[in-house]
Amino acid sequence: MAFETFKFQPFIYQALKESGFKKPTEVQERLIPLIQKGRNVIGQSQTGSGKTHTFLLPLIDQIATDKNEVQVVVTAPSRELAEQIYQVAKQIVAFAPEEIRVSKFVGGTDKKRQLEQLNYQQPQLVIGTPGRILDMVKENALLIHKSKSFVVDEADMTLDLGFLPEVDQIAAKFSDKIQMLVFSATIPEKLRPFLKKYVTYPVIEEIKPKKLLAETIENWLVSTKGKDKNQLIYQLLTIGQPYLAVVFANTKERVNEISDFLQNQGLKVAKIHGDIPARQRKRVMRQIHHLEYQYVVATDLAARGIDIEGISHVINAELPYDLDFFIHRVGRTGRNQLKGTAITLYDPSDERAISSLEKMGIEFEPKEIKRGEIVDTYDRNRRKKREKTSEELDPEMIGYVKKQKKKVKPGYKKKIKQEINKSNQEKRKLERRRQQRAARKEKKNSNR
């Protein structure tokens, strides 16, 4: 499928050409036609799937430039995400033959100036954080009641950060005919009452990634047992000579600790977390985009907010509390067919979490540092894989094995061996059949 299938206005294709987008992603193929028809949509897809363009392209295409009123409202749970969506929107509308007014409303910006601008003129497309948008609505400055479409981006993160009540109040300002578009990586149970309340007769599309991690990403696992974690992070950063590396930690305190250590080692490090003032965070983000920093240390908030070209390395200083965030973190690298390296540090207490990620289909390459180089090392499960424990045998076979250990006649030993071999052959045959069924199923799904 080509973008021309959607029959956008010519300026949309000019914007796409400048961005280098040649064909739509799966989420765009499936959802853009529905959005164009005015349907309510709940789109569940992972980060990096192209969902920002999925809603911006058709909604900007339908904006009536002759109307001085808000027609589309988009909320994002963080200032960084709002800024990211805003920049994409500005790039698209720059090619429009007539001006399309796009305004951004986030905390930490000049509220008085925004109120003055709204008294003069209303934007046609509003992008911002729930708190500031609601604030401007309550001031009777931002008039959103005539809007045709409302987009809630990263709804699960909106819920996690406690902004769903504000989104609820914004949604209550629209007419019953509002088109609701909700995008989320996951649909938590606590989000469902909001969806039931506002999203009537939705089309629910779950776009499952073909692979959880891009093929361009090398996914390494490094044990921290008996090692200084901060020193290990420093070694990994300086051995690999990254173009741009992001280190993720779970708490603001841990981010501060890692960044302080790295700075004391002589590295120029940027840090991003919720306690850093908005103006400073914005300045740091701009400096990162301009490659004034080679190293960034951040909390998970930034995993959904950083969209920087050319991140070559991601290091998980610790596994995220919510394993879904592992995908968001690692997904910052290996984008646009560029190679990337993701490195996860773990100690024995993380075994259950690592196993859960492997069950999700994520494969790790075990690595370690030896003589100043990153080299392959043994699989942490090597003993389990090598041992042929009696628990793997059928109860009947366990009996045979026990008897084999005793002093028995040579002919009986031979019989035991034959029975064990027969059992193992049967298991291998069943496993081959299972793999063939799985392959047929995967082929069938890929042809849909």
C-alpha positions in Angstrom: 0.0 0.0 0.0 1.1 3.6 -0.8 0.2 6.8 1.0 -1.6 7.9 -2.2 -4.3 5.4 -1.3 -5.6 7.7 1.4 -6.2 10.5 -1.1 -4.8 13.3 1.1 -4.5 16.9 0.0 -1.2 17.5 -2.1 0.5 19.4 0.7 0.4 16.2 3.0 2.4 14.3 0.3 4.9 17.1 0.2 5.4 16.8 4.0 5.7 13.1 3.8 8.3 13.3 1.0 10.4 15.8 3.0 10.2 13.4 6.0 11.4 10.5 3.9 8.3 8.4 4.5 7.7 6.2 1.5 5.0 3.8 2.6 2.6 3.6 5.6 3.3 1.4 8.6 0.8 -1.3 9.6 -0.9 0.9 12.2 -1.3 3.6 9.6 -2.7 1.2 7.0 -5.3 -0.1 9.3 -6.4 3.1 11.2 -6.1 6.0 8.8 -9.1 4.9 6.7 -11.2 4.5 9.9 -10.2 8.0 11.1 -11.0 9.5 7.7 -14.5 8.0 8.1 -15.0 9.6 11.5 -15.0 6.4 13.4 -14.1 6.2 17.1 -10.9 4.3 17.4 -8.9 2.6 20.2 -5.5 1.8 18.8 -3.1 -0.5 20.8 0.4 -0.5 19.4 4.0 -0.3 20.6 6.2 2.8 20.6 7.9 3.5 17.2 4.9 2.0 15.2 4.1 5.4 13.6 1.0 6.2 15.5 1.7 10.0 15.7 1.4 10.3 11.9 -1.6 7.9 12.1 -3.8 10.5 13.7 -2.1 13.7 12.6 -2.2 13.1 8.8 -5.9 12.5 8.4 -6.9 15.0 11.1 -4.8 17.8 9.6 -6.0 16.9 6.2 -9.6 17.6 7.3 -9.0 20.9 9.1 -11.1 23.7 7.6 -8.7 26.6 7.3 -11.5 29.2 6.9 -12.9 28.5 10.4 -11.4 30.4 13.4 -12.1 27.7 15.9 -10.5 24.7 17.6 -11.2 21.6 15.5 -8.8 19.0 16.9 -7.4 18.5 20.5 -4.5 16.2 21.3 -3.4 15.4 24.8 -0.1 13.8 25.8 1.0 12.8 29.3 4.3 14.6 29.4 5.7 17.9 28.0 8.3 16.0 26.0 5.7 14.0 24.3 3.6 17.0 23.6 6.6 18.8 22.1 7.3 15.7 19.9 3.8 15.7 18.5 3.8 19.5 18.1 7.0 19.3 16.1 5.6 16.6 13.8 2.4 18.7 13.3 4.4 21.9 12.5 6.4 20.0 9.9 3.2 18.8 8.2 1.3 22.1 8.2 4.4 24.0 6.9 3.4 22.8 3.4 -0.3 23.8 3.6 -1.3 26.4 1.0 -3.3 28.3 3.7 -2.2 28.7 7.3 -3.2 26.0 9.7 -2.7 27.3 13.3 -1.2 24.8 15.7 -0.7 25.7 19.4 1.0 23.9 22.2 -0.1 24.2 25.8 2.1 22.6 28.4 3.1 23.5 32.0 6.1 25.6 32.6 5.3 28.0 29.7 4.1 31.6 29.8 0.4 31.3 30.7 -0.3 35.0 30.5 1.0 35.3 27.0 -1.0 32.2 26.0 -4.2 33.8 27.4 -3.5 37.0 25.4 -3.0 35.0 22.2 -6.2 33.1 22.7 -8.2 36.3 23.2 -6.9 37.4 19.8 -7.2 34.2 17.9 -8.1 30.5 18.5 -5.8 27.7 17.1 -7.3 25.1 14.9 -5.2 22.3 16.2 -4.4 22.1 20.0 -1.6 19.9 21.4 -0.7 19.8 25.1 -0.6 18.2 28.5 -4.0 17.6 30.1 -3.4 19.9 33.1 -2.5 23.0 31.0 -5.2 22.4 28.4 -7.9 22.1 31.1 -6.5 25.2 32.8 -7.0 27.2 29.6 -10.5 25.8 29.1 -11.5 26.7 32.7 -10.2 30.3 32.1 -12.8 30.4 29.2 -9.8 31.3 26.9 -9.5 28.0 25.0 -12.8 27.3 23.3 -12.9 23.6 22.5 -16.6 22.8 22.5 -16.9 22.9 18.7 -14.0 20.4 18.2 -14.6 17.5 15.8 -11.9 15.2 17.1 -10.2 14.4 20.4 -7.0 12.4 20.6 -5.7 10.8 23.9 -2.2 9.7 23.1 -0.3 7.3 25.4 -3.4 6.7 27.5 -1.8 4.1 29.7 1.0 6.5 30.6 -1.7 9.2 31.2 -3.3 6.9 33.7 0.0 5.9 35.4 1.0 9.6 35.9 -2.4 10.4 37.4 -3.7 12.7 34.6 -6.8 10.7 33.6 -9.2 12.9 35.8 -8.0 16.0 33.8 -8.6 14.1 30.5 -12.0 13.1 31.8 -12.9 16.8 32.4 -11.7 17.8 29.0 -13.7 15.1 27.3 -16.8 16.3 29.1 -16.6 19.6 27.4 -17.1 18.2 23.9 -20.4 17.4 22.2 -21.7 13.8 21.9 -20.6 13.8 18.2 -16.9 14.2 19.0 -14.6 11.6 17.3 -12.6 9.9 20.0 -9.2 8.5 19.2 -7.3 6.7 22.0 -3.8 5.4 21.5 -2.0 3.2 24.0 0.7 0.6 24.3 -1.4 -1.3 26.7 -5.0 -1.2 27.9 -4.9 -1.5 31.7 -8.1 -2.4 33.6 -8.3 1.0 35.3 -8.5 2.7 31.8 -11.6 0.8 30.8 -14.2 2.9 32.7 -13.0 6.0 30.8 -13.1 4.2 27.5 -16.6 2.9 28.2 -17.8 6.4 29.2 -16.6 8.4 26.2 -15.6 6.0 23.3 -18.9 4.8 21.9 -19.0 2.0 19.4 -15.2 2.1 18.9 -13.2 0.1 16.4 -10.6 -1.6 18.5 -7.4 -2.4 16.7 -4.4 -4.2 18.3 -1.3 -4.0 16.2 1.0 -6.6 17.5 4.6 -6.1 16.5 6.1 -8.8 14.2 9.1 -8.7 16.5 9.2 -7.0 19.9 12.6 -5.7 19.1 13.8 -4.4 15.8 16.2 -6.7 13.9 18.8 -3.9 13.9 19.1 -4.1 17.7 21.8 -6.2 19.4 20.3 -7.1 22.8 23.0 -7.9 25.4 22.7 -9.1 29.0 25.5 -8.3 31.4 25.7 -9.8 34.9 26.5 -7.3 37.8 27.3 -10.0 40.3 30.3 -9.0 42.4 30.8 -5.8 40.4 30.4 -2.1 41.0 27.3 -1.1 38.9 28.3 2.5 38.3 31.8 1.5 37.3 30.3 -1.2 35.0 28.1 1.5 33.3 31.1 3.7 32.8 33.1 0.9 31.2 30.3 0.0 28.9 29.9 3.6 27.8 33.5 4.2 27.2 34.5 0.8 25.6 31.7 1.0 22.9 32.4 4.6 21.9 28.6 5.3 21.3 27.4 8.0 19.0 24.7 8.8 21.6 23.9 6.7 24.6 20.9 6.7 26.9 21.1 5.1 30.4 17.7 4.3 32.0 17.1 4.0 35.7 13.9 3.6 37.7 14.1 6.5 40.1 15.2 10.1 40.1 17.6 9.3 42.9 19.3 6.6 40.9 19.5 8.9 37.8 21.2 11.5 40.0 23.6 8.9 41.4 24.6 7.5 38.0 25.0 10.9 36.3 27.1 12.3 39.2 29.4 9.3 39.1 29.8 9.6 35.3 30.5 13.3 35.5 33.2 12.7 38.2 34.8 10.3 35.7 35.0 13.2 33.2 32.0 12.5 31.0 29.6 15.3 29.9 26.2 13.9 30.9 22.7 15.2 30.6 20.0 14.0 33.0 16.3 14.0 32.6 13.7 13.3 35.2 10.5 14.8 36.7 12.2 17.0 39.4 14.2 19.0 36.8 12.3 22.3 36.0 10.5 22.3 32.7 12.5 25.2 31.2 15.8 23.4 32.1 14.5 20.1 30.7 13.5 21.8 27.5 16.9 23.3 27.2 18.6 20.0 27.9 16.5 18.3 25.3 17.4 20.9 22.7 21.1 20.4 23.5 20.7 16.6 23.1 19.1 17.1 19.7 22.1 19.3 18.8 24.5 16.6 19.9 26.0 18.7 22.7 25.8 15.6 24.9 27.0 12.1 24.1 25.5 10.6 27.3 22.0 10.9 28.7 20.7 9.4 32.0 16.9 9.3 32.4 13.9 7.9 34.1 11.1 5.9 32.3 9.2 9.2 31.7 11.8 9.9 29.1 11.5 6.5 27.5 8.2 7.6 26.0 9.3 11.2 25.5 12.7 11.1 23.8 12.6 10.8 20.1 16.1 11.5 19.0 17.7 10.3 15.7 20.8 8.3 16.0 20.7 6.8 19.6 23.3 4.1 19.2 23.2 2.6 22.7 20.6 2.1 25.4 21.7 0.8 28.8 19.2 -0.5 31.4 21.0 0.3 34.7 18.2 -1.8 36.2 15.1 -3.6 34.9 11.9 -1.5 34.9 9.3 -2.2 37.5 6.8 -2.6 34.6 8.3 -4.9 32.0 6.3 -3.2 29.2 8.7 -0.3 29.7 11.6 -2.5 28.7 10.3 -2.3 25.1 9.9 1.4 25.3 13.4 1.9 26.6 15.1 -0.4 24.1 13.0 0.9 21.3 14.8 4.2 21.5 17.7 2.7 19.5 17.9 0.7 16.2 15.4 3.0 14.5 15.1 3.8 10.8 17.2 0.7 9.9 20.2 2.1 11.9 22.1 -0.4 14.0 21.7 -0.1 17.8 22.9 -1.9 20.9 20.7 -2.4 24.0 22.5 -3.5 27.2 20.7 -4.8 30.3 22.4 -5.1 33.6 21.1 -7.8 35.9 21.9 -9.7 39.1 20.5 -13.0 40.4 17.5 -11.3 42.0 16.4 -10.3 38.5 16.1 -13.9 37.2 12.3 -14.0 37.3 12.0 -10.7 35.4 14.5 -11.8 32.7 12.7 -15.1 32.3 9.4 -13.2 31.9 11.0 -11.1 29.1 12.2 -14.2 27.4 8.7 -15.8 27.6 7.5 -12.6 25.8 9.8 -13.5 22.9 12.8 -11.3 23.8 16.2 -12.9 23.2 19.4 -11.9 25.0 23.0 -12.3 24.1 25.1 -12.9 27.3 28.1 -10.6 27.4 30.9 -9.7 29.8 33.9 -7.4 30.0 37.3 -9.0 29.8 40.6 -7.2 29.4 38.9 -4.0 28.4 36.7 -5.7 25.7 33.0 -6.7 25.6 33.0 -10.5 24.8 30.5 -13.3 24.6 30.0 -15.3 27.8 28.1 -18.3 28.9 24.3 -18.6 29.0 23.1 -18.1 32.6 20.8 -21.2 32.1 23.6 -23.4 30.7 23.4 -25.9 33.6 19.6 -26.3 33.3 19.9 -26.8 29.6 22.7 -29.3 29.9 21.3 -31.5 32.7 19.0 -34.3 31.7 17.1 -34.4 35.0 14.9 -37.3 35.8 12.0 -34.8 36.1 12.0 -34.5 32.3 11.3 -38.2 31.9 7.9 -39.8 32.1 7.1 -41.6 35.4 7.7 -45.0 33.7 11.1 -43.8 32.5 12.0 -42.6 36.0 11.4 -46.2 37.2 13.7 -47.5 34.5 16.5 -45.1 35.4 16.3 -46.0 39.0 16.6 -49.7 38.2 19.4 -49.0 35.8 21.5 -47.6 38.7 21.2 -50.9 40.5 23.2 -54.1 39.7 21.0 -55.9 37.2 21.6 -58.4 34.4 23.2 -57.1 31.1 20.1 -58.0 29.1 17.9 -55.9 31.3 20.3 -52.9 31.1 20.0 -53.1 27.3 16.2 -53.2 27.5 16.2 -50.1 29.8 18.4 -48.2 27.3 16.1 -49.1 24.4 13.1 -47.9 26.3 14.7 -44.6 27.2 15.8 -44.1 23.6 12.3 -44.9 22.4 10.8 -42.4 24.8 13.3 -39.6 23.7 12.5 -40.3 20.0 8.8 -40.0 20.7 9.4 -36.7 22.4 11.5 -35.3 19.5 8.7 -36.4 17.1 6.1 -34.5 19.1 8.3 -31.4 19.3 8.8 -31.4 15.5 5.1 -31.6 15.0 4.6 -28.7 17.5 7.1 -26.6 15.6 5.5 -27.4 12.2 2.1 -26.4 13.6 3.5 -23.1 15.0 5.2 -22.4 11.7 2.0 -23.0 9.7 0.1 -20.7 12.1 2.7 -17.9 11.8 2.6 -18.2 8.0 -1.2 -18.0 8.1 -1.2 -14.9 10.3 1.4 -13.2 8.1 -0.8 -13.7 5.0 -3.8 -12.0 6.6 
